[in-house]
């Protein structure tokens, strides 16, 4: 049974949906959330970081946690989401 767990939290009547993104070759990051069944997405090509972020936002994720390595490949983090009050981008060190 491969059941995904969605981390949601009610915030002022809304929901917070959290996802994690890491590079496929990174075997150390986000191990605990992955083992607990949360949505940890692994991308094959770091140049596709912005595409994956857009995809997750379309799926109603409003909190996206990135590894530092993945974040360094995103142009949209600052350009599009810096002042967006509905989308939270968190860079994990």
Buried (B, 14 or more C-beta within 10 A) or exposed (E): EEEEEEBBEEEEEEEEBBBBBBBEEBEEBBEEBBEEEBBBBBBEEBEEBBEBBEEBBEEEBBBBBBBEBBBEBBEBBEEBBEEEEEBBBEBBE
